[in-house]
């Protein structure tokens, strides 16, 4: 495996639910140019994922953002048809991941920045310190929608975004499960509060 580029692989988390701020802290402190952000409930099922990321960077070193296919959630740009139904064995997902790689190999697909339904979800985001600075960083607040905001900022800065077509991720979507510890919120509870607040702000007179 080539030694360069070296990628800083992170699972960001902030106890105060300020995920945007945590993204920015990691980017600021990273000693490596490229950083891969993953959700904690994502399994990358291609054993050569790191090599595919390196090859993508070598092809497009000036790119603003790379992502991958996912089994659930994400935008239409990240979804792929034929994913197993929820509850299927991980072996089924592994088989799909291999088929996807055999079909696409090291190919990349450019994102259409004008398509609002193709905004990149944060379960798999590979970006650089250079792009991060040009885009003005992540929004320094909140747990949700920071990925979409960053994608918009990347596009506004004139930077291109790509999907690494050979990588498929099994996204568990942890929001299905609530907290196991009293008074400790998981993303499920926080997601419910987030949407309640959005609906409250949209009420007439607000």
C-alpha positions in Angstrom: 0.0 0.0 0.0 1.4 3.5 -0.9 2.5 5.5 2.1 1.1 8.8 0.9 -1.2 10.5 1.3 -1.6 9.7 5.0 -5.2 10.1 6.2 -6.3 11.0 9.7 -9.3 8.8 10.4 -11.7 10.1 13.1 -15.1 9.4 14.7 -16.1 12.9 16.0 -18.1 13.3 19.2 -18.9 16.2 21.5 -20.7 15.6 24.8 -22.5 19.0 24.4 -23.8 17.9 21.0 -21.7 20.6 19.2 -20.6 18.4 16.4 -19.8 21.3 14.1 -17.4 22.6 16.7 -15.8 19.2 17.1 -15.3 18.9 13.3 -13.5 22.2 13.4 -11.3 21.3 16.4 -10.2 18.1 14.7 -9.4 19.9 11.5 -7.5 22.6 13.4 -5.4 20.1 15.3 -4.8 17.5 12.6 -1.2 17.2 11.6 -2.2 15.5 8.4 -3.7 17.3 5.3 -6.5 14.8 4.8 -9.1 13.8 7.4 -11.8 11.1 7.1 -14.8 11.7 9.3 -17.0 8.6 10.0 -20.2 8.2 12.0 -19.7 5.8 15.0 -22.4 3.5 13.6 -20.8 3.0 10.2 -19.0 -0.2 9.0 -16.8 0.2 5.9 -17.1 -3.2 4.2 -14.4 -2.9 1.6 -11.1 -4.2 3.0 -9.2 -1.9 0.6 -11.1 1.3 1.6 -8.0 3.2 2.7 -6.2 2.5 -0.6 -9.3 3.6 -2.5 -9.3 6.9 -0.5 -5.6 7.4 -1.3 -6.2 6.8 -5.0 -9.1 9.3 -5.0 -6.9 11.9 -3.5 -4.2 11.3 -6.0 -6.6 11.7 -8.9 -8.2 14.8 -7.5 -5.9 16.5 -5.0 -7.8 19.7 -5.2 -11.2 18.2 -4.4 -13.2 19.6 -1.5 -14.9 16.5 -0.4 -15.2 12.7 -1.0 -17.9 10.4 0.1 -19.0 6.8 -0.4 -22.1 4.6 -0.9 -24.2 3.8 2.2 -26.9 1.3 3.0 -29.3 3.8 4.7 -29.8 7.5 5.2 -27.7 9.9 3.3 -28.7 11.6 0.1 -29.7 10.1 -3.2 -26.0 10.6 -4.3 -24.9 8.2 -1.6 -27.7 5.6 -1.8 -27.4 2.6 -4.1 -30.2 0.3 -5.2 -30.6 -3.2 -4.1 -29.4 -2.8 -0.5 -30.6 -5.6 1.9 -33.6 -5.0 4.1 -33.0 -3.9 7.7 -32.2 -7.0 9.8 -30.3 -8.8 7.2 -27.1 -10.5 8.1 -23.9 -8.5 7.8 -22.7 -11.2 5.5 -25.3 -10.1 3.0 -24.0 -6.5 3.2 -20.4 -7.8 2.8 -21.5 -9.7 -0.4 -23.0 -6.5 -1.8 -19.9 -4.5 -0.9 -17.8 -6.9 -3.0 -20.2 -6.7 -5.9 -20.1 -3.0 -5.8 -16.3 -2.9 -5.8 -16.1 -5.5 -8.6 -18.4 -3.3 -10.7 -16.9 0.1 -10.0 -13.3 -0.5 -8.9 -11.5 2.8 -8.4 -14.0 4.9 -10.3 -15.3 8.2 -9.0 -18.5 10.1 -9.7 -18.7 13.9 -9.4 -21.5 15.4 -7.4 -23.9 17.9 -8.9 -23.7 20.9 -6.6 -27.0 22.4 -7.8 -29.0 19.3 -6.8 -30.4 19.9 -3.3 -31.4 16.2 -2.9 -27.7 15.2 -3.4 -26.3 17.1 -0.4 -23.6 14.8 1.2 -24.4 13.2 4.5 -21.7 13.0 7.1 -21.5 9.3 7.7 -18.4 9.3 5.4 -16.7 12.6 4.7 -13.1 12.8 3.4 -11.9 16.4 3.2 -8.6 18.4 3.4 -7.3 21.2 5.6 -6.9 23.3 2.5 -10.5 22.8 1.4 -11.7 23.3 5.0 -10.0 26.7 5.2 -11.2 27.8 1.7 -14.8 26.9 2.7 -14.7 28.7 6.0 -14.9 25.5 8.1 -17.9 23.8 9.5 -20.7 25.6 11.3 -19.5 25.9 14.9 -22.8 24.7 16.4 -25.3 21.9 16.6 -25.4 18.2 16.1 -27.4 18.0 12.9 -27.2 19.4 9.4 -23.5 20.4 9.8 -22.6 18.0 7.0 -25.1 19.6 4.5 -23.8 23.1 5.5 -20.2 22.1 4.9 -21.1 20.6 1.5 -22.8 23.9 0.6 -19.7 25.9 1.7 -17.4 23.6 -0.2 -19.5 24.1 -3.4 -19.7 27.9 -2.8 -15.9 27.9 -2.7 -15.8 26.3 -6.1 -14.5 23.0 -4.9 -15.7 19.7 -6.4 -17.1 16.8 -4.5 -16.9 13.1 -5.5 -18.2 9.7 -4.5 -15.7 6.9 -4.2 -17.8 4.3 -6.1 -16.0 1.2 -4.9 -16.7 1.8 -1.2 -19.9 0.6 0.4 -20.7 1.3 4.1 -23.2 -0.5 6.2 -24.9 2.4 8.1 -26.5 1.0 11.3 -28.4 4.3 11.9 -28.1 4.4 15.7 -31.1 6.7 15.9 -33.2 3.5 15.9 -32.0 2.8 19.5 -32.5 5.2 22.3 -30.5 5.7 25.4 -29.6 2.8 27.7 -28.6 5.2 30.6 -31.0 7.3 32.5 -30.7 11.1 31.7 -28.1 10.4 29.0 -29.3 11.3 25.5 -28.3 9.6 22.3 -28.7 10.9 18.8 -32.3 9.4 18.8 -33.5 11.7 21.6 -31.5 14.7 20.2 -32.9 14.1 16.7 -36.4 14.2 18.1 -35.7 17.5 20.0 -34.1 18.9 16.8 -37.2 18.3 14.7 -39.5 19.6 17.5 -37.6 22.8 17.6 -37.7 23.2 13.8 -41.4 22.7 13.7 -41.8 25.2 16.6 -39.8 27.8 14.6 -42.0 27.3 11.5 -45.2 28.1 13.3 -47.0 31.2 12.1 -45.9 34.3 14.0 -42.5 32.9 14.8 
